[in-house]
Amino acid sequence: MTWKEVQALHPNRWVLLEAINAHSEDNRHIVEDMTVAGVYETSLEAWQRYHELHRLYPQRDLFPYHTSHSEIDIAERVWIGVRPTT
């Protein structure tokens, strides 16, 4: 599904997206194909669900985003250090 399709199906809503086809380019996360994992009224609900799913499935490429944005613009961050696994 494209971002335009997501916007048409869920206007002015928070969505939890899973990237199906994505790559990195110029320190940006470019998502070409995605699926909607959930639709929410508030950012708090979307982020809570993101954290729940990320704990269960850390390998999935999930991210909350609001459909009012004209395009998906995600900066990649490099994490340095040790993160707990629990």
N, C-alpha and C positions, 0 to 999 in steps of 0.2 A: 504494500500500500504506500502511496506517496503522501507527502505532507499536505498537499492540496486536498487529497481525498479525506484525510483525517479531519482537516478543517471543515470540509463540507458536511461530514457526518456529525461532528461534535463542535458546533460553533460556540465560541466564547466559554469554553470549559477547560478545566485542567484534565490532562490525559497522562496516563502512565504508559510510556511507549517502550517497546523492545525493538532494538535494531536487528534486522534480519541480514541486511547487507550494508556494511559501513567500512570506512577506511579513514586514515589520518592524512591530512594535507595541510602544510604550513601551520602546525600546532592547532589545528581545528579538527573536530570529530565530524566527518561528513557522513550523514545517514542517507542512503539512497532508497532503501526499502525497509518498512517497519510494520509492526502490528500493534494494535491497541490492547494493552493488558488491563486497563481500567479507566473509567471516566469519573471525575470528581467535581464537586462544587467549589472546594477550597484547596489552596496550596497545601495546607496542613494535612488534609486527608490524603492527598496525592503523595506527599513526602512520607507519611506514616506507612502507607502501603509499600512504597519503594523500599523503606528500611526493612519491613517484614520480609519481603521477597528477596532482598539482597542478602539478608542473613541466611535464608534457606538455599538460595541459588546464586552464590557470588560470581559465578562464571557468566551469567546472563547480562547482556548489555541493556540495562533498564535505565530510564530517566524520565522524570516528570517534566511536562512542558505545557504552556498555555497556548490554546489555539488562536489567540489574538495576534501572535507573532507572525509576521509575513513569511518567515523562513526559520529553519532550525539553525541556530548559531551556538555551537558548543565549543568552548575553549578547552583544550586538553591541559591537564596539570600533571607535572611529574612529582610523584611522591617519593620522598627520601626518608628512610628510617624503617623502623619495624612496627608493624600493625598487629594487634592481637588477633588471633584466629577464633576466639570465642565470642 
